[in-house]
Amino acid sequence: MNTSLKDKAMDSTDITDTAPAFSHPSGRPNEWACSEASIMMDRCDQLAEFSQMEHGIERTYLSPEMSQAYQLTSSWMEEAGLKVHIDPAGNLVGKVEGREDGLPSLILGSHLDSVPDAGKYDGILGVVSAIAVAKRLTTSGLMGKLPFSLEVVGFGDEEGARFGATLLGSYALAGSWNPAWLNLKDSNGISMRQAFLDFGLDPDRVGTAALNSTDALGYMELHIEQGPILESRDRSLSFVSSIAAASRYVITVTGESRHIATPYNLRRDALTAAAEMIEAIDRISREAGARSNVGEISAFPGGVNVIAGTTTFSLDVRAGTDDIRDSTLAAIWHAIDVVCASRKVSVERKLIHTASAVTCDAQLLSCIAEGIEKAEGKDAFGLVSFPGHDGMAVSDLLPIAMLYVRCKGGISHSPDESVREIDVAFGVDAFEQAVEALAARIDEA
């Protein structure tokens, strides 16, 4: 590589408004690799059949549909030469030893759960890609020469769609499980504790899913980009330089319910105040280079001729660094205070999630960059990931790195989520090359 990885990393604001039409990169995977990619995409199709939605994809933590997905995925793991089990936290794990038994593991994986009305590839493609890499290494005989064992993990919960808390599977693996989560309930009133029992697991043993830092040497994940930058640059792959800092809040604005006849100078309208706050959030975040979203909003009492006395909305703020996120939030809070004063309302904010930015490990990242350059035949570059990933939780214990694969239009968390066979073929090639690059560096050390 001619330039440093730092020089090659780019912020995800560096995109064009209009993406060029897809064209084949200068390199091209061989026919066998493309055939393998077709099999992987078919596997994503098969997993999409296990859904709690009649017309769409929804697969949540510890659900019967997740159990069905595990049975099928287990068969693919076993075919790849992995020994399979479900860990005490409800993650699906397959393992194969390296050149001798008992070596620390390199963990490859992603998540098998989904948001409601999901696409086929978010998380899922990462799991089937990891299985494909494992199969390549075992069938070629190379696995028996590696200075580490290999584990493939399909995390049971990354999205948090069932119980509201996110990254449950990866937090458990990293030793950061919070026993209080067992008391959370889903929309049907079923507690997580009961869900563990229904799944055939002991909820009081979840903590034993934690790895020791000596058990593994790192974690690598292939994931669709969930953004438009690779498409705008007509590239199949990038490495992830860091995962963005994120904070989520529930904000409640309190005014006074009155009849529509109330003159404007006497109104304390919580809904129009919230609207002004949301406009400020959008403006401030754009100026700061952060990403913010208000995805939920509700007004009470909700009468067509009644001024809202209370309005509640969600706020999700993400940025490439903790400092940018925090300064963006500080500016937002100031703007909200100004609105409160002018519209004579009060506000309460409740923090429901926060995570610091995670920088990917230099050695693992450089192995992925090397894999990209060998597979795609072009210089590798990096992106900041604004979506959160399991690596955020795993990074509490292990070095992490990620490989991004182009997705059409940058669309994700949607039935319109789409990837191309050739990009998947490049991705699995690069992923395998990254594993081999790491093995070579360990042997050379």
N, C-alpha and C positions, 0 to 999 in steps of 0.2 A: 504493500500500500504506500502511495506516494505522499500522503498527508496524514496527519494525526487524526484519530477518531474524534477528538474534540473539534478539530477544524471541520470535519465532515458532518458533525451533528447540526441539525437545523431546527428552528422553532416552527411549530405547525402553522404559524401565521403566514409563512412563505409559500403561498399557493396562488395560482391564477384563478380568475373567476370562471373561466371556461376550460374544461378538461379536453385534451385532444382525443381523437378516436383511438381505441386500443390498437396497438401494433405489436407484432412479435419483437421481443428484444433480440439483440445481436446473437446471443447464444440460444440454444434450444435443447431441452432435455431429449434424451433418446426415446425411441418408441416404447421401450419397456417402462421407463419412468412415467411417461404419459399414461400408459395403461394402468400403472399402479395408482396414479392420481385419480383416474376414473373410478377405480375400486374404492378409493378413499371417499370420493364424493358420493358414491352409491351408499357407502356406510353411513354418511351423514343423512342421506335420504331415509335409510332404514331406521335410524334413531329418532327421526322426526315423527315416526308412526306412534311412538310412545308418548302420548299427550293427554293431559287432563281437559283440553279443549276439544270440542267436537269438530270445529272447523278452524284449526290453527294449532300452534305448538305452545304448550306450556308443560313444563316438567320441573317439579319442585322437590326440595329436600325431603328425603325420607318418605316419599310418596310411593304408592304401588307402581306407578309408571316409571319411577326411578329404579325400582327393583327390576322391572322388565328390561330397562336399558342396561343395567348392570349385567344381567344374564347374557345378553347378546355381546356386549363389549368384552366380558370375561372370555367368551369363546374365541374372540379375535386375539386377545392377549395370550391365551393358551396356545393357539395356532402359531404365534410368534415365538414360542418357547419360554414364556413367562409363567412363573408360579403365582397364582392369583388368590387374593383374599380381600375381604372388606374390613377395614380397620375400625377400631372402636368409635370413631367419629362419623362413620358412614361414608368414608371415601373408598373408592375402588382402587386397589393397588396390585400391580404386577411386577415381579422382580426376576432378574436373571443375574447370575454371578459372573464376575470377570475371570481373569486368568487364574485366580485362586479364590476360595471361599472366604467370606468375611470382610472383603474390601469395602470401604465406604462407597456409597451410591452417588451417581449422578442422577438427579431426578428430572424427568421430562414429563410434562403434563399440562392440563388445563381443567376446565370444569364441564360437567355434564348436565347441570341444571340450566334453566332458562328463565327469562322474563315471560310474562303473559304475551301471547300473540307474537312469538319470537321468530327469528330466522333460523336457518338450518346449521349455521357455521360458527357462530359466536361460541367460543369455548370448545365446541364439539370437534371442529377441525383440528384444534391443537391436540386433542386426545388421540384421534385416529392417526394423526401425523406421527405422534410419539410411538404408537404401536407399529407403524410402518417402518420407522427407523430401527426399532428393536428387532423387527423381523429381518430387515436387511443384515443387521450385524450378526444375528444368530445363524441365519441360513448361509452366510458367507464364511462363517467360522471366525470372523474378526472379533466377535464378542469374547471368545476365549483368550484373546491376546491383550484385552484392555486392562489398564491398571486401576479399574474401578468396576463396581457392579452397576447395573442400570435398573432404575425403577421408573415405571410409568404410573402416574397417578391421575385418576379421574375424580376431581374434587366434587363432593356431593352438593355443596352450596357455595356459590360465589355471588350470585345475584341478590340473595336475601328476599326473594319474592314471597316466600311462604310466611316467614316469621319476622321480617323487617330488619333483622341484623344481617350484615353482609360478611362475606369471606369466612363463613363458619368453618368450612372444611380445611382451608389453608391456615387459619388461626389455630385450629386444633393441632395440625401437624407441626406448627412452629412453637407449640407449647404456650400459646396465648389464649387458650380457651377460658371463657368466663362462665362459671357454673350457673350464674344468674340467668343466662340465656335459656336454660331448661324450663324456666317459668313463662317464657313468652308463649303467646297463643296465636294460632292462625285465624283466618276469617271465619272458620267453622267452630271456633272455640276449643280446638284441640291443642293442648300444650305440647311444647317440644319434647318434654319428658315422655308424654304418652306416645308421641310419634316415634321416638326411639324404640319404645317397647313394641309398638306395632310393626316396626321394621325388623324386629328380632335382635335388637341390640340393647345392652345395659346402659342406661343413661348415666349411671354413676361411674362408668369406666371410660368416659369420653377422654378424660385427661391423659389416659395411657396411650393415646394415639400420638403423643408428642415424640418427636425424634430428639436424640442428643446431637449436639453439633459435630460429634465424632462419627455419627452414623452416615453422614452425607457430606459431599464436598461442594455441592451447588445445585441450583435449579434453573432449568432453561425451558422456555415456553414459546411455542409458535401460536400466533393469534392473527385473526384478520385485523386490518388496521382500524376499522370503524371510523374512518375519516377519508377525505378526498385527496390527500397529498400525493400518494403513490400514483393514483390515476392521473392527477394533473401533471406529473412528471413522466408519465408513461413508463413507470418502473414496476417490476413485480414485487420487489422485496426491499426492506430496510431493516436495520437494527433499531432498537429502542434505547435511547440514551438515558432517559429517566421517565419515571411515572409521576404525574403531576400531584402536587398537594391538593387536598380537597377538604371542604367543610360543608356540612349540610345543616340547615336550620328550619324550624317551624316558627313562623312569625305571625303573631296575633295582634291585630290592630283593633282597638276598642274606642268606639264613639258613642253615639246615642241613636236609638231607633225612634223615628218620628214619621209622621205622615208626609207624603210628597208636598203637601201644601205649605210646609215649613219654608220660610224665606231663606235664601242662601246664606245670609250673614248669621243666621241662627243654627245652621246645620253643623253637626259633627259627624260627617258621613265617612264611615270606616272604609267603604268600598272605593270611593273616589280617592281617598287618601292612599289606600293600597295601590291603586292604579298609578298614582303619581310616584310612589316609592318604586314600583316595578320599572317605570320608565327611567328613573334615576339609576337603578341597578344595571339596566342595559347599557346606558350611556357610559357610566363609570367603568364598567368591565371592558367595554370596547377600547376606551382610552388607555386602560392599564395593560392591555394585552392579555387579560385573563379570560376565562370562559365562565359564564353564569347562566343559570336557568331557573325560571319559576315554572314548575310543572304542575302544581296543584293549587287551586284557589277555591275558597268557599265563602259565602256571605250569609249572615243570619240577621233577621229571620227569613229573608228570601222572598218576601212579598213583592209583587210587581209595583205596588204603590207605596212601599215602605222603605224608608232610608235605612241602609244597613247599619246596625249597631255594632256588629263584630264582623271582621273579615280575617280569615286565616290563609296564609299562603306559604308554600315551600320555597326554600332558597338553596341552591347548590352552586358553590363557587370553587373553581379549580384554576390552578396556575402552575407554571413550570417550576417555581420555587416557593418555599414557605414565605419568604419576604414579600413576593408579589401578591400572593394570596392574602396575606395579613394586611398589607397596605390597601389592597382593594376593599377588603372588608371594613377597614377603618373609614375609608371614604364613603362607603355605603351607609354605615351607621350614622355618620355625620349628616348625610343627605336625608336619611329617615327622620332624624331629630328635627331637622328644619321643616319637614312636612308636618310632623306632629305639632309643632308650634303654630304653623300657619293654619292648619285645619282643626286645631283644638281636639286632637285625639291622643291616645296613649298607645304605646307599643310594648309588647313583650316578645323576646326572642329566646328560643330554646334550641340549644345545640344537640343534634341527634347523631352526628358522626363527624369525626375529623381524622385526617391522616396526613402525615408529613410527606413531602416529596421523597421519592426513592431513586437514588442514582444506581444505575446498573453497574455490576462489577466489571472492572477494566479487563481482566483476563478473559472472562466468559464472553464479554461483549466483543472483544477482538477475535475470539474464535468464531462467533457468529458472523462478524464482518468478513473474516476469511472464507467462511462457508458461502456467503453471498457472492463474493468475487469469483470463487471457483465455479459455483453453480450458474450464475447469471452472466458471467463474463464481463462485468462492469464494476467500476469502483463502488464500494459500499458507502452509504450515508446513513445518518441517524435522525430519528424523530423523537420529540417529546410526546409521551402518551398521555392525553387528557383523560381517556377512560381509565378507570381503576382495574386492577387485575390481581389474581391470586399472589403474584410475586410481591405485592405490597406487604402482605402478611408474612410470607415465607422469608422476606428480607430481614425480619427480626432475628432469624436463626442462621440463615445461609446466604452466600452470595447468589445473586440472581442476574439473569439476562433474558432478553426477549427478541424474537424475530417476527417482524410484521409481514403479512401477505396482503397484497392489493385486494380490495373489494369494490364492486361496481358502485360508483356514485358516492362512495363513503357511507352507504346506508347500512345501518345495523339496528338491532332490537326491532326488527320489522320483518314481515313475511317477504319483503322485497330484497332482503339480504342476498347477495350473489357473489360468487367467485368463479374464476375461469380455471379450466383444467390445467392449462400451461403454467399459470401462476402457482397452483398447488404443486405441480411437478417440480418447478424451481424451488419451492419452499421446502419440500421434503428432501431434495438434494442438498440444499444449504444446511438444513438441520442435521443431516447425517454428517456432512463435512465438518460442522462445528464440533460434533462429538469426537470425531477422529482427530481434529486439530487439538482439542483439549488433551486427549490421550497422548499425543505426540509431545506436547509441552510438559506434561507430567513426567514422561519417560526421560526427557532431555534434562530435567531439573536435577 
